[in-house]
Amino acid sequence: MREVDATIARRLDSGVPLVGEVARYIISAGGKRLRPVLLLLTCSALGCRSPQRFNLAAVVEFIHTATLLHDDVVDESTLRRGRSTANEVFGNPASVLVGDFLYSRAFQMMVEAGSMRVMQILADATNVIAEGEVLQLMNMHDASLDEAAYLRVIRSKTAKLFEASSRLGAVLANASPDIEQACAEYGQSLGTAFQVIDDVLDYDGDAAEMGKNLGDDLREGKATLPLILAMQTAIPSDAATVRRAIETGSTEELSAIVEIVRRSGALEGTRAAAAAQAQRAIDAARQLPKNEYTDSLLELAAQLLQRRS
């Protein structure tokens, strides 16, 4: 990961000072770097030591960072990872345009791998992520959204880059089609579980630990799984309160809605959904060669369910 961070720093260089300033601002905020970690662990589990693994790990982090820059503009967010968002500091135009720079720099770097398969995986992933963003936008303030539609969005918007990261590790290792598919399944399931837990923490987490404002999703009119399940299991008056908040994007009754979500059993139901996805990831990882790196992939899926931030 030190090598990946060095690659990121080197490839952020630009003749336009504001580009580097905005990009470094959001990347220096840290984050879990889960997507690069997945690519490196998968490579190592399959015995790959290609130098390209550092380059492609940086690529997936650039793509992820670009989506964050654009997301925060679309969502009008002001807080990420415990500090002001880039759009709050530098303005919306700079955030959008630097996001575009990161996308284009990522595509410059992926060409260096000299593999059409690598290009195909990353180009397809980027396209699916964009479709997921638009789908989420279409679903805003729709209180009739069901669990299947919710999962479709997060598998496109969030899990697709996890899937691509794990699949790239298998491609770099020249793994068999079966192993490549197992890696992709691991990444998709882990990414889905990650987002489901993230949505739990919006109603069961600490704002300081999360680095975001509790209730952000509600303000944006997003019907996340805790809210979907709460509307299904709560008494009619409570379900109506949740439905009204989603449709209006109002957080005036946030404390009441948090209480409704908690007492309805929606958080337990959402955690159970995340556990099912984590188990799928574990089952997929068990198809890989047994070594310390595969053990880390298994541990990562298990620990994800204990996440508090």
Helices and strands as residue ranges (DSSP letters): H 2-11, H 17-27, H 34-45, H 52-75, E 79-80, E 83-84, H 86-90, H 92-111, H 116-139, H 147-157, H 159-172, H 177-204, H 207-210, H 216-219, H 225-233, H 236-248, H 254-263, H 266-285, H 292-304
